[in-house]
Amino acid sequence: MVTIYDVARHAGVSAATVSRVLNGHAKVDPVLAERVTTSVSELGYRRNAVARNLRKSRTSLWAVIISDVENPFFTSMVRGVEDIALAAGYSVVLCNSDENPEKESNYILAALSEQMAGVIISPSSNRVDDVKLLLDSGCPVVVIDRELHGLRTDTVLVDNEHGAEQATAHLIDQGYRRIACIGGPRWLSTATYRYDGYRRALGAAGLPLDESLVRFADFRERGGYDAMASLLDDDAAPDALFAANNLMTVGAMECLVQRELTVPSDIAVVGFDTIPWADLIRPTLTTVSQPAYDVGRQAAQLLSRRLSKPDADTTHVVLPTELQIRASSTRR
């Protein structure tokens, strides 16, 4: 049987675009819409199965769409969601977008076609069209970790800017002056706020922002490694590093080990995110800890409330971070 994914591949578009065309959404490029309708005709796609699903009542399933299943932050966060969901009588389906907007679109389409009761999502980009499809269908959505502007959704975040400012200010207080920053993708709100916190701490201390000390990567381990290598290869000569997430911290430290540089004697390091083994390595690692489990619990509580009170005002929750100072950033 021909599926909506077959149509998407044939037309060279995302499955979410096919869904929008089939459901009559006006904001679709006419050229793309024509390709979709042509593919539907040529493949003989029939919507009967989807139509049956749309007539069903919603399931007792929640979709949790996260951006990177390998990140320990999301592991703990999903556990918080699951504990609340099970107590409320729901089961959780975990979807890993792998920081890929197209994979995310496909999961959103699956949540629609399977009539999920609700969706908790950590967006992989700042696109809002796919999430709007969920809202337009009556499916409640809670956005976590990263903001999506222009939509009426409940949101649970952490205070990224303050956490990054604390981390950078701590390095300044320890006497470091050439503090490098490895930031995340600049289109993501978390990366923007953490970079803003870094800059604000420098400004408060009267230190200039040196662009040669700044790199932007992809929130992945390899990205952190490459960014650290670039700083060293370009002779940026940082005496300290603030890395804006846990996986990039791991990559940066791997690079330092391979270059035979010692932490903190040659370069101090502070990471962002809870890292489970931060107390086990030597030197122990200073981190900005996020309440990942509580983020998940809060998101699940908001989704449960939204299901019982669809017209309630939206809620915007910002949870605090905590700087946990260890040996990697302190002067001996």
ChimeraX attribute file (.defattr): number of C-alpha atoms within 10 A of each C-alpha:
attribute: neighborCount
match mode: 1-to-1
recipient: residues
	/A:1	8
	/A:2	12
	/A:3	16
	/A:4	21
	/A:5	17
	/A:6	16
	/A:7	25
	/A:8	20
	/A:9	14
	/A:10	16
	/A:11	21
	/A:12	15
	/A:13	17
	/A:14	19
	/A:15	26
	/A:16	25
	/A:17	25
	/A:18	26
	/A:19	20
	/A:20	18
	/A:21	20
	/A:22	15
	/A:23	9
	/A:24	10
	/A:25	12
	/A:26	10
	/A:27	11
	/A:28	14
	/A:29	10
	/A:30	11
	/A:31	8
	/A:32	16
	/A:33	22
	/A:34	14
	/A:35	18
	/A:36	25
	/A:37	17
	/A:38	15
	/A:39	20
	/A:40	23
	/A:41	12
	/A:42	11
	/A:43	15
	/A:44	13
	/A:45	16
	/A:46	14
	/A:47	13
	/A:48	9
	/A:49	10
	/A:50	14
	/A:51	11
	/A:52	10
	/A:53	14
	/A:54	15
	/A:55	9
	/A:56	11
	/A:57	11
	/A:58	15
	/A:59	13
	/A:60	15
	/A:61	19
	/A:62	25
	/A:63	21
	/A:64	25
	/A:65	26
	/A:66	25
	/A:67	23
	/A:68	20
	/A:69	17
	/A:70	12
	/A:71	19
	/A:72	17
	/A:73	24
	/A:74	20
	/A:75	16
	/A:76	17
	/A:77	22
	/A:78	26
	/A:79	17
	/A:80	21
	/A:81	25
	/A:82	21
	/A:83	17
	/A:84	20
	/A:85	21
	/A:86	11
	/A:87	9
	/A:88	13
	/A:89	10
	/A:90	18
	/A:91	19
	/A:92	21
	/A:93	14
	/A:94	16
	/A:95	19
	/A:96	17
	/A:97	22
	/A:98	16
	/A:99	19
	/A:100	14
	/A:101	18
	/A:102	16
	/A:103	19
	/A:104	26
	/A:105	20
	/A:106	18
	/A:107	22
	/A:108	24
	/A:109	25
	/A:110	15
	/A:111	23
	/A:112	24
	/A:113	17
	/A:114	17
	/A:115	23
	/A:116	22
	/A:117	23
	/A:118	29
	/A:119	26
	/A:120	26
	/A:121	24
	/A:122	24
	/A:123	24
	/A:124	22
	/A:125	18
	/A:126	14
	/A:127	13
	/A:128	13
	/A:129	15
	/A:130	20
	/A:131	23
	/A:132	17
	/A:133	18
	/A:134	20
	/A:135	17
	/A:136	10
	/A:137	11
	/A:138	14
	/A:139	21
	/A:140	24
	/A:141	27
	/A:142	25
	/A:143	23
	/A:144	24
	/A:145	27
	/A:146	20
	/A:147	19
	/A:148	20
	/A:149	11
	/A:150	8
	/A:151	13
	/A:152	15
	/A:153	22
	/A:154	20
	/A:155	26
	/A:156	25
	/A:157	22
	/A:158	20
	/A:159	19
	/A:160	28
	/A:161	22
	/A:162	22
	/A:163	26
	/A:164	30
	/A:165	22
	/A:166	20
	/A:167	31
	/A:168	26
	/A:169	20
	/A:170	18
	/A:171	24
	/A:172	18
	/A:173	11
	/A:174	14
	/A:175	13
	/A:176	20
	/A:177	16
	/A:178	20
	/A:179	24
	/A:180	28
	/A:181	28
	/A:182	28
	/A:183	27
	/A:184	25
	/A:185	14
	/A:186	14
	/A:187	12
	/A:188	17
	/A:189	19
	/A:190	23
	/A:191	24
	/A:192	16
	/A:193	21
	/A:194	27
	/A:195	25
	/A:196	17
	/A:197	23
	/A:198	26
	/A:199	20
	/A:200	21
	/A:201	22
	/A:202	20
	/A:203	12
	/A:204	11
	/A:205	12
	/A:206	9
	/A:207	15
	/A:208	12
	/A:209	16
	/A:210	14
	/A:211	10
	/A:212	14
	/A:213	22
	/A:214	20
	/A:215	19
	/A:216	19
	/A:217	22
	/A:218	19
	/A:219	24
	/A:220	20
	/A:221	21
	/A:222	19
	/A:223	23
	/A:224	31
	/A:225	22
	/A:226	18
	/A:227	25
	/A:228	28
	/A:229	19
	/A:230	15
	/A:231	19
	/A:232	16
	/A:233	10
	/A:234	10
	/A:235	11
	/A:236	16
	/A:237	16
	/A:238	19
	/A:239	19
	/A:240	27
	/A:241	28
	/A:242	27
	/A:243	35
	/A:244	32
	/A:245	29
	/A:246	26
	/A:247	25
	/A:248	28
	/A:249	31
	/A:250	20
	/A:251	23
	/A:252	25
	/A:253	21
	/A:254	18
	/A:255	20
	/A:256	19
	/A:257	12
	/A:258	9
	/A:259	11
	/A:260	10
	/A:261	13
	/A:262	14
	/A:263	22
	/A:264	19
	/A:265	14
	/A:266	14
	/A:267	20
	/A:268	25
	/A:269	27
	/A:270	31
	/A:271	30
	/A:272	26
	/A:273	26
	/A:274	24
	/A:275	22
	/A:276	10
	/A:277	9
	/A:278	17
	/A:279	13
	/A:280	9
	/A:281	9
	/A:282	10
	/A:283	15
	/A:284	16
	/A:285	24
	/A:286	25
	/A:287	30
	/A:288	24
	/A:289	19
	/A:290	23
	/A:291	18
	/A:292	24
	/A:293	19
	/A:294	18
	/A:295	27
	/A:296	27
	/A:297	21
	/A:298	22
	/A:299	30
	/A:300	27
	/A:301	18
	/A:302	23
	/A:303	28
	/A:304	20
	/A:305	12
	/A:306	22
	/A:307	16
	/A:308	10
	/A:309	10
	/A:310	14
	/A:311	8
	/A:312	10
	/A:313	11
	/A:314	14
	/A:315	14
	/A:316	13
	/A:317	17
	/A:318	14
	/A:319	15
	/A:320	14
	/A:321	22
	/A:322	18
	/A:323	22
	/A:324	15
	/A:325	16
	/A:326	16
	/A:327	18
	/A:328	24
	/A:329	28
	/A:330	20
	/A:331	12
	/A:332	7
